[in-house]
Protein backbone atom coordinates (compact mmCIF):
# COMPACT_ATOMS: atom_id res chain seq x y z
CA UNK A 1 0.00 0.00 0.00
CA UNK A 2 2.85 2.33 0.67
CA UNK A 3 4.33 1.65 -2.77
CA UNK A 4 1.02 2.54 -4.45
CA UNK A 5 0.90 5.84 -2.55
CA UNK A 6 4.47 6.54 -3.56
CA UNK A 7 3.67 5.75 -7.21
CA UNK A 8 0.59 7.99 -7.08
CA UNK A 9 2.62 10.73 -5.49
CA UNK A 10 5.43 10.39 -8.10
CA UNK A 11 2.87 10.35 -10.90
CA UNK A 12 1.25 13.46 -9.43
CA UNK A 13 4.62 15.24 -9.07
CA UNK A 14 5.57 14.23 -12.64
CA UNK A 15 2.24 15.46 -14.00
CA UNK A 16 2.58 18.68 -12.01
CA UNK A 17 6.14 19.18 -13.39
CA UNK A 18 4.97 18.59 -16.96
CA UNK A 19 2.02 20.93 -16.35
CA UNK A 20 4.35 23.63 -15.01
CA UNK A 21 6.70 23.18 -17.99
CA UNK A 22 3.79 23.45 -20.44
CA UNK A 23 2.44 26.49 -18.56
CA UNK A 24 5.88 28.08 -18.68
CA UNK A 25 6.27 27.49 -22.43
CA UNK A 26 2.69 28.34 -23.40
CA UNK A 27 1.78 31.14 -20.97
CA UNK A 28 4.59 32.62 -18.91
CA UNK A 29 7.31 32.91 -21.59
CA UNK A 30 5.02 34.55 -24.21
CA UNK A 31 3.67 36.95 -21.59
CA UNK A 32 7.20 37.85 -20.45
CA UNK A 33 8.33 38.40 -24.06
CA UNK A 34 5.24 40.51 -24.80
CA UNK A 35 5.89 42.56 -21.66
CA UNK A 36 9.52 43.11 -22.67
CA UNK A 37 8.49 44.13 -26.21
CA UNK A 38 5.82 46.45 -24.87
CA UNK A 39 8.33 48.06 -22.49
CA UNK A 40 10.80 48.61 -25.35
CA UNK A 41 8.01 50.08 -27.49
CA UNK A 42 6.99 52.44 -24.67
CA UNK A 43 10.60 53.64 -24.33
CA UNK A 44 10.77 54.18 -28.11
CA UNK A 45 7.48 56.11 -28.12
CA UNK A 46 8.59 58.28 -25.20
CA UNK A 47 11.75 59.19 -27.12
CA UNK A 48 9.63 60.03 -30.18
CA UNK A 49 7.29 62.20 -28.09
CA UNK A 50 10.27 63.99 -26.52
CA UNK A 51 11.83 64.57 -29.92
CA UNK A 52 8.50 65.84 -31.28
CA UNK A 53 8.14 68.24 -28.37
CA UNK A 54 11.67 69.53 -28.99
CA UNK A 55 10.89 70.00 -32.68
CA UNK A 56 7.69 71.87 -31.82
CA UNK A 57 9.67 74.08 -29.46
CA UNK A 58 12.21 74.84 -32.21
CA UNK A 59 9.59 75.20 -34.96
CA UNK A 60 10.10 78.91 -35.55
CA UNK A 61 13.88 78.59 -35.65
CA UNK A 62 13.65 75.71 -38.14
CA UNK A 63 11.13 77.59 -40.30
CA UNK A 64 13.29 80.72 -40.29
CA UNK A 65 16.34 78.66 -41.25
CA UNK A 66 14.42 76.98 -44.09
CA UNK A 67 13.13 80.34 -45.34
CA UNK A 68 16.66 81.70 -45.28
CA UNK A 69 18.00 78.66 -47.16
CA UNK A 70 15.20 78.62 -49.72
CA UNK A 71 15.58 82.34 -50.49
CA UNK A 72 19.35 81.93 -50.98
CA UNK A 73 19.13 79.05 -53.44
CA UNK A 74 20.25 79.47 -57.01
CA UNK A 75 17.80 81.23 -59.34
CA UNK A 76 15.42 79.18 -61.47
CA UNK A 77 16.88 80.52 -64.69
CA UNK A 78 19.83 78.22 -65.43
CA UNK A 79 22.02 80.89 -67.07
CA UNK A 80 21.35 83.32 -64.22
CA UNK A 81 22.27 80.61 -61.69
CA UNK A 82 25.51 79.83 -63.53
CA UNK A 83 26.33 83.52 -63.75
CA UNK A 84 25.68 84.03 -60.04
CA UNK A 85 27.99 81.15 -59.07
CA UNK A 86 30.76 82.34 -61.39
CA UNK A 87 30.46 85.89 -60.02
CA UNK A 88 30.66 84.44 -56.50
CA UNK A 89 33.85 82.54 -57.41
CA UNK A 90 35.29 85.77 -58.82
CA UNK A 91 34.34 87.69 -55.65
CA UNK A 92 35.83 85.01 -53.35
CA UNK A 93 39.06 84.84 -55.34
CA UNK A 94 39.46 88.64 -55.24
CA UNK A 95 38.73 88.79 -51.50
CA UNK A 96 41.18 85.99 -50.71
CA UNK A 97 43.83 86.86 -53.35
CA UNK A 98 43.84 83.34 -54.75
CA UNK A 99 44.34 82.51 -58.42
CA UNK A 100 41.71 80.29 -59.99
CA UNK A 101 43.11 78.10 -62.76
CA UNK A 102 39.86 76.49 -63.91
CA UNK A 103 36.21 75.98 -63.05
CA UNK A 104 34.33 73.01 -64.45
CA UNK A 105 30.57 73.36 -63.88
CA UNK A 106 27.95 70.65 -64.36
CA UNK A 107 24.18 70.50 -63.72
CA UNK A 108 22.69 67.38 -62.16
CA UNK A 109 18.96 66.67 -62.03
CA UNK A 110 18.59 65.04 -58.61
CA UNK A 111 14.81 65.02 -58.33
CA UNK A 112 11.71 66.73 -59.70
CA UNK A 113 11.92 69.16 -56.78
CA UNK A 114 15.52 70.34 -57.14
CA UNK A 115 18.70 70.36 -59.21
CA UNK A 116 22.30 70.68 -58.14
CA UNK A 117 25.00 72.71 -59.82
CA UNK A 118 28.38 71.11 -59.20
CA UNK A 119 31.60 72.99 -59.80
CA UNK A 120 35.11 71.61 -59.71
CA UNK A 121 37.54 74.49 -59.17
CA UNK A 122 41.32 74.32 -59.35
CA UNK A 123 43.22 77.20 -57.78
CA UNK A 124 46.60 78.05 -56.30
CA UNK A 125 47.98 80.41 -53.72
CA UNK A 126 49.43 80.60 -50.23
CA UNK A 127 47.98 78.78 -47.23
CA UNK A 128 46.53 82.04 -45.97
CA UNK A 129 44.84 82.73 -49.32
CA UNK A 130 43.41 79.20 -49.52
CA UNK A 131 42.00 79.31 -45.99
CA UNK A 132 40.52 82.75 -46.65
CA UNK A 133 38.98 81.45 -49.91
CA UNK A 134 37.34 78.50 -48.13
CA UNK A 135 36.13 80.83 -45.39
CA UNK A 136 34.56 83.17 -47.97
CA UNK A 137 32.70 80.24 -49.55
CA UNK A 138 31.40 79.02 -46.21
CA UNK A 139 30.18 82.41 -44.98
CA UNK A 140 28.49 83.37 -48.24
CA UNK A 141 24.68 83.24 -48.01
CA UNK A 142 24.46 81.55 -51.42
CA UNK A 143 23.21 77.95 -51.11
CA UNK A 144 26.56 76.28 -51.82
CA UNK A 145 28.15 73.37 -50.06
CA UNK A 146 31.80 72.32 -50.16
CA UNK A 147 31.82 68.64 -51.09
CA UNK A 148 35.57 67.96 -51.14
CA UNK A 149 38.87 69.78 -50.72
CA UNK A 150 42.31 68.70 -51.93
CA UNK A 151 45.41 70.72 -51.04
CA UNK A 152 48.83 69.90 -52.49
CA UNK A 153 52.22 71.64 -52.33
CA UNK A 154 53.44 73.11 -55.63
CA UNK A 155 56.99 73.75 -54.43
CA UNK A 156 59.49 72.16 -52.04
CA UNK A 157 58.99 74.76 -49.31
CA UNK A 158 55.21 74.56 -49.28
CA UNK A 159 54.77 78.29 -49.91
CA UNK A 160 52.69 77.74 -53.03
CA UNK A 161 49.78 75.35 -52.66
CA UNK A 162 47.29 74.04 -55.17
CA UNK A 163 43.64 73.62 -54.25
CA UNK A 164 41.14 71.24 -55.78
CA UNK A 165 37.63 72.07 -54.63
CA UNK A 166 34.25 70.47 -55.34
CA UNK A 167 31.29 72.76 -54.61
CA UNK A 168 27.61 72.04 -55.17
CA UNK A 169 24.78 74.55 -55.31
CA UNK A 170 21.07 73.99 -54.81
CA UNK A 171 18.34 75.12 -57.22
CA UNK A 172 14.75 74.51 -56.15
CA UNK A 173 12.18 73.94 -58.86
CA UNK A 174 9.05 76.04 -58.50
CA UNK A 175 6.57 73.17 -58.52
CA UNK A 176 3.72 74.65 -56.51
CA UNK A 177 1.55 72.16 -54.60
C-alpha positions as CSV (number, residue, x, y, z in Angstrom):
1,X,0.0,0.0,0.0
2,X,2.8,2.3,0.7
3,X,4.3,1.6,-2.8
4,X,1.0,2.5,-4.4
5,X,0.9,5.8,-2.5
6,X,4.5,6.5,-3.6
7,X,3.7,5.7,-7.2
8,X,0.6,8.0,-7.1
9,X,2.6,10.7,-5.5
10,X,5.4,10.4,-8.1
11,X,2.9,10.4,-10.9
12,X,1.3,13.5,-9.4
13,X,4.6,15.2,-9.1
14,X,5.6,14.2,-12.6
15,X,2.2,15.5,-14.0
16,X,2.6,18.7,-12.0
17,X,6.1,19.2,-13.4
18,X,5.0,18.6,-17.0
19,X,2.0,20.9,-16.4
20,X,4.3,23.6,-15.0
21,X,6.7,23.2,-18.0
22,X,3.8,23.5,-20.4
23,X,2.4,26.5,-18.6
24,X,5.9,28.1,-18.7
25,X,6.3,27.5,-22.4
26,X,2.7,28.3,-23.4
27,X,1.8,31.1,-21.0
28,X,4.6,32.6,-18.9
29,X,7.3,32.9,-21.6
30,X,5.0,34.5,-24.2
31,X,3.7,36.9,-21.6
32,X,7.2,37.9,-20.5
33,X,8.3,38.4,-24.1
34,X,5.2,40.5,-24.8
35,X,5.9,42.6,-21.7
36,X,9.5,43.1,-22.7
37,X,8.5,44.1,-26.2
38,X,5.8,46.5,-24.9
39,X,8.3,48.1,-22.5
40,X,10.8,48.6,-25.3
41,X,8.0,50.1,-27.5
42,X,7.0,52.4,-24.7
43,X,10.6,53.6,-24.3
44,X,10.8,54.2,-28.1
45,X,7.5,56.1,-28.1
46,X,8.6,58.3,-25.2
47,X,11.7,59.2,-27.1
48,X,9.6,60.0,-30.2
49,X,7.3,62.2,-28.1
50,X,10.3,64.0,-26.5
51,X,11.8,64.6,-29.9
52,X,8.5,65.8,-31.3
53,X,8.1,68.2,-28.4
54,X,11.7,69.5,-29.0
55,X,10.9,70.0,-32.7
56,X,7.7,71.9,-31.8
57,X,9.7,74.1,-29.5
58,X,12.2,74.8,-32.2
59,X,9.6,75.2,-35.0
60,X,10.1,78.9,-35.6
61,X,13.9,78.6,-35.6
62,X,13.7,75.7,-38.1
63,X,11.1,77.6,-40.3
64,X,13.3,80.7,-40.3
65,X,16.3,78.7,-41.3
66,X,14.4,77.0,-44.1
67,X,13.1,80.3,-45.3
68,X,16.7,81.7,-45.3
69,X,18.0,78.7,-47.2
70,X,15.2,78.6,-49.7
71,X,15.6,82.3,-50.5
72,X,19.3,81.9,-51.0
73,X,19.1,79.0,-53.4
74,X,20.2,79.5,-57.0
75,X,17.8,81.2,-59.3
76,X,15.4,79.2,-61.5
77,X,16.9,80.5,-64.7
78,X,19.8,78.2,-65.4
79,X,22.0,80.9,-67.1
80,X,21.3,83.3,-64.2
81,X,22.3,80.6,-61.7
82,X,25.5,79.8,-63.5
83,X,26.3,83.5,-63.8
84,X,25.7,84.0,-60.0
85,X,28.0,81.1,-59.1
86,X,30.8,82.3,-61.4
87,X,30.5,85.9,-60.0
88,X,30.7,84.4,-56.5
89,X,33.8,82.5,-57.4
90,X,35.3,85.8,-58.8
91,X,34.3,87.7,-55.7
92,X,35.8,85.0,-53.4
93,X,39.1,84.8,-55.3
94,X,39.5,88.6,-55.2
95,X,38.7,88.8,-51.5
96,X,41.2,86.0,-50.7
97,X,43.8,86.9,-53.4
98,X,43.8,83.3,-54.7
99,X,44.3,82.5,-58.4
100,X,41.7,80.3,-60.0
101,X,43.1,78.1,-62.8
102,X,39.9,76.5,-63.9
103,X,36.2,76.0,-63.0
104,X,34.3,73.0,-64.5
105,X,30.6,73.4,-63.9
106,X,28.0,70.6,-64.4
107,X,24.2,70.5,-63.7
108,X,22.7,67.4,-62.2
109,X,19.0,66.7,-62.0
110,X,18.6,65.0,-58.6
111,X,14.8,65.0,-58.3
112,X,11.7,66.7,-59.7
113,X,11.9,69.2,-56.8
114,X,15.5,70.3,-57.1
115,X,18.7,70.4,-59.2
116,X,22.3,70.7,-58.1
117,X,25.0,72.7,-59.8
118,X,28.4,71.1,-59.2
119,X,31.6,73.0,-59.8
120,X,35.1,71.6,-59.7
121,X,37.5,74.5,-59.2
122,X,41.3,74.3,-59.3
123,X,43.2,77.2,-57.8
124,X,46.6,78.0,-56.3
125,X,48.0,80.4,-53.7
126,X,49.4,80.6,-50.2
127,X,48.0,78.8,-47.2
128,X,46.5,82.0,-46.0
129,X,44.8,82.7,-49.3
130,X,43.4,79.2,-49.5
131,X,42.0,79.3,-46.0
132,X,40.5,82.8,-46.7
133,X,39.0,81.4,-49.9
134,X,37.3,78.5,-48.1
135,X,36.1,80.8,-45.4
136,X,34.6,83.2,-48.0
137,X,32.7,80.2,-49.5
138,X,31.4,79.0,-46.2
139,X,30.2,82.4,-45.0
140,X,28.5,83.4,-48.2
141,X,24.7,83.2,-48.0
142,X,24.5,81.5,-51.4
143,X,23.2,78.0,-51.1
144,X,26.6,76.3,-51.8
145,X,28.2,73.4,-50.1
146,X,31.8,72.3,-50.2
147,X,31.8,68.6,-51.1
148,X,35.6,68.0,-51.1
149,X,38.9,69.8,-50.7
150,X,42.3,68.7,-51.9
151,X,45.4,70.7,-51.0
152,X,48.8,69.9,-52.5
153,X,52.2,71.6,-52.3
154,X,53.4,73.1,-55.6
155,X,57.0,73.8,-54.4
156,X,59.5,72.2,-52.0
157,X,59.0,74.8,-49.3
158,X,55.2,74.6,-49.3
159,X,54.8,78.3,-49.9
160,X,52.7,77.7,-53.0
161,X,49.8,75.3,-52.7
162,X,47.3,74.0,-55.2
163,X,43.6,73.6,-54.2
164,X,41.1,71.2,-55.8
165,X,37.6,72.1,-54.6
166,X,34.3,70.5,-55.3
167,X,31.3,72.8,-54.6
168,X,27.6,72.0,-55.2
169,X,24.8,74.6,-55.3
170,X,21.1,74.0,-54.8
171,X,18.3,75.1,-57.2
172,X,14.8,74.5,-56.1
173,X,12.2,73.9,-58.9
174,X,9.1,76.0,-58.5
175,X,6.6,73.2,-58.5
176,X,3.7,74.7,-56.5
177,X,1.5,72.2,-54.6
